[in-house]
Amino acid sequence: MTPPFASLILDVADQIATVTINRPDKLNALNRAVIEELGAAFTSLASQPEVRAVIVTGAGRAFVAGADIAEIATAASSPAGLQAVAAHGSAVFTQIERFAKPVIAAVNGFALGGGCELALACHVRVASTHAKFGLPEARLGLIPGYGGTQRLPRLIGQGRALQMILTGDQVDAETAARYGIVHEVVSPEMLTEAARSLAKSMLKNGPLALAHAIAAVTGGAGLPLEAALALEAEHFGAVGRTEDMREGTAAFLEKRAPTFRGV
Protein backbone atom coordinates (compact mmCIF):
# COMPACT_ATOMS: atom_id res chain seq x y z
CA MET A 1 0.00 0.00 0.00
CA THR A 2 1.45 3.37 -1.04
CA PRO A 3 1.58 5.91 1.81
CA PRO A 4 -0.05 9.34 1.36
CA PHE A 5 2.24 12.18 0.29
CA ALA A 6 2.13 15.94 0.83
CA SER A 7 4.48 16.92 -2.01
CA LEU A 8 4.17 14.04 -4.48
CA ILE A 9 1.41 12.71 -6.70
CA LEU A 10 1.67 9.00 -7.41
CA ASP A 11 -0.41 7.34 -10.14
CA VAL A 12 -0.21 3.78 -11.44
CA ALA A 13 -1.61 2.71 -14.81
CA ASP A 14 -0.70 -0.18 -17.10
CA GLN A 15 2.16 -1.34 -14.84
CA ILE A 16 3.78 2.13 -14.96
CA ALA A 17 3.95 4.38 -11.89
CA THR A 18 4.23 8.13 -12.39
CA VAL A 19 5.79 10.07 -9.53
CA THR A 20 5.09 13.80 -9.89
CA ILE A 21 6.84 16.28 -7.62
CA ASN A 22 4.03 18.66 -6.76
CA ARG A 23 5.29 22.00 -5.43
CA PRO A 24 4.65 24.13 -8.52
CA ASP A 25 4.54 27.38 -6.50
CA LYS A 26 8.17 26.63 -5.45
CA LEU A 27 9.14 25.29 -8.89
CA ASN A 28 9.24 21.88 -7.17
CA ALA A 29 12.31 22.80 -5.14
CA LEU A 30 13.71 19.90 -3.15
CA ASN A 31 13.56 20.25 0.61
CA ARG A 32 14.17 17.51 3.15
CA ALA A 33 10.48 16.56 3.24
CA VAL A 34 10.31 16.07 -0.55
CA ILE A 35 13.47 13.96 -0.56
CA GLU A 36 12.11 11.82 2.27
CA GLU A 37 8.87 11.34 0.34
CA LEU A 38 10.81 10.32 -2.78
CA GLY A 39 12.63 7.70 -0.74
CA ALA A 40 9.37 6.45 0.75
CA ALA A 41 7.69 6.33 -2.66
CA PHE A 42 10.45 4.22 -4.21
CA THR A 43 10.55 1.93 -1.17
CA SER A 44 6.82 1.37 -1.58
CA LEU A 45 7.00 0.88 -5.35
CA ALA A 46 9.78 -1.69 -4.98
CA SER A 47 7.36 -4.01 -3.17
CA GLN A 48 4.51 -3.64 -5.67
CA PRO A 49 4.79 -6.37 -8.31
CA GLU A 50 2.10 -4.70 -10.43
CA VAL A 51 4.51 -1.77 -10.95
CA ARG A 52 7.23 -2.60 -13.48
CA ALA A 53 8.54 0.86 -14.42
CA VAL A 54 8.53 4.37 -12.96
CA ILE A 55 8.34 7.81 -14.57
CA VAL A 56 9.52 10.82 -12.53
CA THR A 57 8.34 14.30 -13.52
CA GLY A 58 7.37 17.69 -12.08
CA ALA A 59 4.14 19.66 -11.84
CA GLY A 60 3.84 23.00 -13.61
CA ARG A 61 6.68 24.57 -15.57
CA ALA A 62 9.59 22.94 -13.74
CA PHE A 63 10.91 19.43 -13.32
CA VAL A 64 12.81 20.49 -10.20
CA ALA A 65 14.38 23.95 -10.17
CA GLY A 66 16.88 23.09 -7.43
CA ALA A 67 17.20 22.65 -3.71
CA ASP A 68 15.37 24.73 -1.13
CA ILE A 69 17.93 27.53 -0.65
CA ALA A 70 16.46 28.71 2.66
CA GLU A 71 16.85 25.19 4.06
CA ILE A 72 20.42 25.00 2.71
CA ALA A 73 21.30 28.32 4.35
CA THR A 74 19.92 27.12 7.69
CA ALA A 75 21.84 23.85 7.47
CA ALA A 76 25.05 25.78 6.76
CA SER A 77 24.92 27.30 10.26
CA SER A 78 26.03 23.92 11.65
CA PRO A 79 29.54 22.58 10.86
CA ALA A 80 28.17 19.18 9.86
CA GLY A 81 24.84 20.47 8.57
CA LEU A 82 25.54 20.65 4.85
CA GLN A 83 27.37 17.33 4.81
CA ALA A 84 24.33 15.70 6.40
CA VAL A 85 22.02 17.34 3.84
CA ALA A 86 24.21 16.06 0.99
CA ALA A 87 24.43 12.56 2.48
CA HIS A 88 20.65 12.34 2.88
CA GLY A 89 19.87 13.50 -0.66
CA SER A 90 22.60 11.39 -2.17
CA ALA A 91 21.34 8.26 -0.41
CA VAL A 92 17.84 8.70 -1.84
CA PHE A 93 19.16 9.41 -5.32
CA THR A 94 21.36 6.31 -5.12
CA GLN A 95 18.24 4.36 -4.11
CA ILE A 96 16.60 5.59 -7.33
CA GLU A 97 19.68 4.81 -9.44
CA ARG A 98 19.82 1.25 -8.07
CA PHE A 99 16.06 0.68 -8.31
CA ALA A 100 15.47 -2.75 -9.85
CA LYS A 101 12.82 -1.47 -12.27
CA PRO A 102 13.42 1.06 -15.08
CA VAL A 103 13.18 4.70 -13.96
CA ILE A 104 12.58 7.34 -16.65
CA ALA A 105 12.88 11.06 -16.00
CA ALA A 106 10.32 13.06 -18.02
CA VAL A 107 11.93 16.49 -17.79
CA ASN A 108 9.23 19.05 -18.49
CA GLY A 109 11.06 22.28 -17.61
CA PHE A 110 13.84 23.52 -15.35
CA ALA A 111 16.12 20.73 -14.07
CA LEU A 112 18.63 22.74 -12.10
CA GLY A 113 20.90 21.84 -9.20
CA GLY A 114 19.24 19.03 -7.28
CA GLY A 115 16.72 18.70 -10.11
CA CYS A 116 19.47 17.99 -12.62
CA GLU A 117 20.98 15.55 -10.14
CA LEU A 118 17.61 13.80 -9.73
CA ALA A 119 17.34 13.41 -13.50
CA LEU A 120 20.89 12.04 -13.62
CA ALA A 121 19.97 9.41 -11.00
CA CYS A 122 17.18 8.11 -13.23
CA HIS A 123 18.13 5.41 -15.75
CA VAL A 124 16.89 7.23 -18.87
CA ARG A 125 15.94 10.87 -19.53
CA VAL A 126 13.35 12.22 -21.97
CA ALA A 127 13.00 16.00 -22.22
CA SER A 128 10.54 18.57 -23.45
CA THR A 129 11.86 21.25 -25.78
CA HIS A 130 11.20 23.62 -22.83
CA ALA A 131 13.66 21.77 -20.56
CA LYS A 132 16.77 23.45 -19.17
CA PHE A 133 19.60 21.63 -17.39
CA GLY A 134 22.24 23.10 -15.13
CA LEU A 135 24.32 22.77 -11.98
CA PRO A 136 24.51 26.39 -10.74
CA GLU A 137 25.71 25.64 -7.19
CA ALA A 138 29.06 27.42 -7.68
CA ARG A 139 27.12 30.68 -8.08
CA LEU A 140 26.01 30.21 -4.46
CA GLY A 141 29.51 29.37 -3.27
CA LEU A 142 28.65 25.65 -3.20
CA ILE A 143 29.20 22.53 -5.29
CA PRO A 144 26.65 19.91 -6.39
CA GLY A 145 25.97 17.68 -3.40
CA TYR A 146 23.50 15.02 -4.58
CA GLY A 147 25.81 13.20 -6.98
CA GLY A 148 26.27 15.79 -9.72
CA THR A 149 30.08 15.88 -9.53
CA GLN A 150 30.16 12.11 -9.93
CA ARG A 151 27.29 11.08 -12.22
CA LEU A 152 27.61 13.90 -14.78
CA PRO A 153 31.31 13.21 -15.65
CA ARG A 154 30.56 9.51 -15.96
CA LEU A 155 27.74 10.33 -18.36
CA ILE A 156 29.23 13.04 -20.58
CA GLY A 157 32.94 13.14 -19.76
CA GLN A 158 34.98 15.22 -17.35
CA GLY A 159 35.53 18.22 -19.62
CA ARG A 160 31.86 18.81 -20.47
CA ALA A 161 30.86 18.18 -16.87
CA LEU A 162 33.40 20.63 -15.48
CA GLN A 163 32.29 23.20 -18.03
CA MET A 164 28.73 22.99 -16.72
CA ILE A 165 29.73 22.85 -13.03
CA LEU A 166 32.38 25.61 -13.11
CA THR A 167 30.32 28.07 -15.18
CA GLY A 168 26.95 27.23 -13.65
CA ASP A 169 25.46 27.85 -17.08
CA GLN A 170 22.22 26.23 -18.18
CA VAL A 171 21.94 24.18 -21.36
CA ASP A 172 18.78 23.69 -23.38
CA ALA A 173 17.26 20.35 -24.24
CA GLU A 174 18.89 20.05 -27.67
CA THR A 175 22.34 20.80 -26.20
CA ALA A 176 21.68 18.31 -23.40
CA ALA A 177 20.85 15.70 -26.03
CA ARG A 178 24.04 16.50 -27.93
CA TYR A 179 26.07 16.13 -24.73
CA GLY A 180 24.40 12.80 -23.97
CA ILE A 181 22.42 13.87 -20.90
CA VAL A 182 19.07 13.38 -22.63
CA HIS A 183 18.07 10.46 -24.82
CA GLU A 184 15.08 12.03 -26.60
CA VAL A 185 13.67 15.55 -27.01
CA VAL A 186 9.98 15.97 -27.82
CA SER A 187 7.37 18.71 -27.84
CA PRO A 188 5.82 19.51 -24.43
CA GLU A 189 2.48 17.96 -25.36
CA MET A 190 4.21 14.69 -26.35
CA LEU A 191 6.44 14.33 -23.27
CA THR A 192 4.17 12.06 -21.23
CA GLU A 193 3.42 9.81 -24.20
CA ALA A 194 7.12 9.61 -25.13
CA ALA A 195 8.07 8.57 -21.59
CA ARG A 196 5.25 6.01 -21.40
CA SER A 197 6.08 4.64 -24.85
CA LEU A 198 9.69 4.15 -23.78
CA ALA A 199 8.56 2.41 -20.59
CA LYS A 200 6.21 0.13 -22.52
CA SER A 201 9.02 -0.92 -24.86
CA MET A 202 11.06 -1.95 -21.81
CA LEU A 203 8.14 -3.85 -20.29
CA LYS A 204 8.07 -6.23 -23.25
CA ASN A 205 11.27 -7.72 -21.84
CA GLY A 206 11.83 -10.01 -18.88
CA PRO A 207 11.57 -8.13 -15.56
CA LEU A 208 14.42 -10.11 -14.03
CA ALA A 209 16.58 -9.38 -17.06
CA LEU A 210 15.87 -5.66 -16.61
CA ALA A 211 16.72 -5.84 -12.91
CA HIS A 212 20.00 -7.67 -13.51
CA ALA A 213 20.94 -5.31 -16.35
CA ILE A 214 20.37 -2.27 -14.11
CA ALA A 215 22.38 -3.87 -11.31
CA ALA A 216 25.25 -4.75 -13.67
CA VAL A 217 25.42 -1.26 -15.19
CA THR A 218 25.09 0.72 -11.95
CA GLY A 219 27.20 -1.68 -9.90
CA GLY A 220 29.99 -1.82 -12.42
CA ALA A 221 30.20 1.91 -13.15
CA GLY A 222 32.82 2.65 -10.48
CA LEU A 223 34.80 -0.58 -10.79
CA PRO A 224 37.94 -1.35 -12.79
CA LEU A 225 37.05 -3.06 -16.07
CA GLU A 226 38.15 -6.53 -14.96
CA ALA A 227 36.02 -6.39 -11.81
CA ALA A 228 33.09 -4.93 -13.74
CA LEU A 229 33.25 -7.74 -16.29
CA ALA A 230 33.27 -10.28 -13.47
CA LEU A 231 30.18 -8.60 -12.02
CA GLU A 232 28.49 -8.78 -15.42
CA ALA A 233 29.27 -12.49 -15.67
CA GLU A 234 27.81 -13.02 -12.20
CA HIS A 235 24.54 -11.34 -13.21
CA PHE A 236 24.54 -13.16 -16.55
CA GLY A 237 24.78 -16.46 -14.71
CA ALA A 238 22.10 -15.48 -12.19
CA VAL A 239 19.54 -14.45 -14.78
CA GLY A 240 20.40 -17.54 -16.82
CA ARG A 241 19.06 -19.70 -14.01
CA THR A 242 15.57 -18.17 -14.14
CA GLU A 243 12.36 -19.51 -15.61
CA ASP A 244 12.09 -16.26 -17.59
CA MET A 245 15.33 -17.04 -19.39
CA ARG A 246 14.06 -20.50 -20.34
CA GLU A 247 10.77 -19.00 -21.51
CA GLY A 248 12.51 -16.29 -23.53
CA THR A 249 14.82 -18.66 -25.36
CA ALA A 250 12.03 -21.19 -25.96
CA ALA A 251 9.77 -18.46 -27.36
CA PHE A 252 12.54 -17.30 -29.71
CA LEU A 253 13.11 -20.81 -31.03
CA GLU A 254 9.37 -21.43 -31.36
CA LYS A 255 8.85 -18.07 -33.09
CA ARG A 256 6.26 -16.79 -30.61
CA ALA A 257 5.97 -13.94 -28.13
CA PRO A 258 7.35 -14.81 -24.67
CA THR A 259 5.24 -14.76 -21.52
CA PHE A 260 7.51 -13.59 -18.71
CA ARG A 261 6.44 -14.15 -15.09
CA GLY A 262 9.37 -12.66 -13.20
CA VAL A 263 10.61 -15.98 -11.85
ChimeraX attribute file (.defattr): number of C-alpha atoms within 10 A of each C-alpha:
attribute: neighborCount
match mode: 1-to-1
recipient: residues
	/A:1	7
	/A:2	13
	/A:3	9
	/A:4	12
	/A:5	15
	/A:6	11
	/A:7	18
	/A:8	21
	/A:9	16
	/A:10	20
	/A:11	12
	/A:12	15
	/A:13	9
	/A:14	11
	/A:15	16
	/A:16	20
	/A:17	20
	/A:18	24
	/A:19	21
	/A:20	20
	/A:21	27
	/A:22	24
	/A:23	19
	/A:24	17
	/A:25	11
	/A:26	14
	/A:27	23
	/A:28	29
	/A:29	25
	/A:30	25
	/A:31	18
	/A:32	15
	/A:33	12
	/A:34	20
	/A:35	20
	/A:36	14
	/A:37	19
	/A:38	24
	/A:39	20
	/A:40	17
	/A:41	19
	/A:42	18
	/A:43	16
	/A:44	13
	/A:45	22
	/A:46	16
	/A:47	11
	/A:48	13
	/A:49	9
	/A:50	14
	/A:51	16
	/A:52	22
	/A:53	26
	/A:54	27
	/A:55	26
	/A:56	22
	/A:57	27
	/A:58	28
	/A:59	20
	/A:60	17
	/A:61	17
	/A:62	28
	/A:63	33
	/A:64	33
	/A:65	25
	/A:66	26
	/A:67	21
	/A:68	16
	/A:69	13
	/A:70	10
	/A:71	14
	/A:72	16
	/A:73	12
	/A:74	11
	/A:75	16
	/A:76	14
	/A:77	10
	/A:78	11
	/A:79	9
	/A:80	10
	/A:81	15
	/A:82	19
	/A:83	13
	/A:84	13
	/A:85	18
	/A:86	15
	/A:87	15
	/A:88	17
	/A:89	25
	/A:90	21
	/A:91	15
	/A:92	22
	/A:93	24
	/A:94	17
	/A:95	17
	/A:96	24
	/A:97	22
	/A:98	21
	/A:99	23
	/A:100	20
	/A:101	26
	/A:102	25
	/A:103	26
	/A:104	23
	/A:105	25
	/A:106	30
	/A:107	34
	/A:108	28
	/A:109	26
	/A:110	24
	/A:111	30
	/A:112	28
	/A:113	26
	/A:114	29
	/A:115	27
	/A:116	27
	/A:117	28
	/A:118	27
	/A:119	30
	/A:120	25
	/A:121	27
	/A:122	23
	/A:123	18
	/A:124	20
	/A:125	23
	/A:126	26
	/A:127	33
	/A:128	23
	/A:129	19
	/A:130	18
	/A:131	26
	/A:132	25
	/A:133	30
	/A:134	25
	/A:135	29
	/A:136	23
	/A:137	20
	/A:138	13
	/A:139	13
	/A:140	9
	/A:141	7
	/A:142	10
	/A:143	17
	/A:144	18
	/A:145	20
	/A:146	27
	/A:147	21
	/A:148	25
	/A:149	17
	/A:150	16
	/A:151	16
	/A:152	23
	/A:153	14
	/A:154	13
	/A:155	14
	/A:156	15
	/A:157	13
	/A:158	13
	/A:159	10
	/A:160	13
	/A:161	20
	/A:162	15
	/A:163	11
	/A:164	17
	/A:165	23
	/A:166	14
	/A:167	14
	/A:168	20
	/A:169	15
	/A:170	19
	/A:171	18
	/A:172	17
	/A:173	26
	/A:174	20
	/A:175	14
	/A:176	21
	/A:177	17
	/A:178	11
	/A:179	16
	/A:180	15
	/A:181	22
	/A:182	22
	/A:183	14
	/A:184	21
	/A:185	22
	/A:186	20
	/A:187	13
	/A:188	16
	/A:189	11
	/A:190	12
	/A:191	21
	/A:192	21
	/A:193	13
	/A:194	19
	/A:195	26
	/A:196	20
	/A:197	12
	/A:198	17
	/A:199	21
	/A:200	16
	/A:201	9
	/A:202	16
	/A:203	18
	/A:204	12
	/A:205	15
	/A:206	20
	/A:207	21
	/A:208	22
	/A:209	21
	/A:210	18
	/A:211	17
	/A:212	19
	/A:213	19
	/A:214	19
	/A:215	20
	/A:216	21
	/A:217	15
	/A:218	17
	/A:219	15
	/A:220	18
	/A:221	13
	/A:222	12
	/A:223	12
	/A:224	9
	/A:225	11
	/A:226	10
	/A:227	12
	/A:228	18
	/A:229	14
	/A:230	13
	/A:231	18
	/A:232	19
	/A:233	13
	/A:234	14
	/A:235	17
	/A:236	15
	/A:237	11
	/A:238	13
	/A:239	21
	/A:240	14
	/A:241	11
	/A:242	14
	/A:243	14
	/A:244	22
	/A:245	19
	/A:246	14
	/A:247	17
	/A:248	18
	/A:249	12
	/A:250	14
	/A:251	14
	/A:252	11
	/A:253	9
	/A:254	10
	/A:255	9
	/A:256	10
	/A:257	12
	/A:258	19
	/A:259	13
	/A:260	18
	/A:261	11
	/A:262	13
	/A:263	12
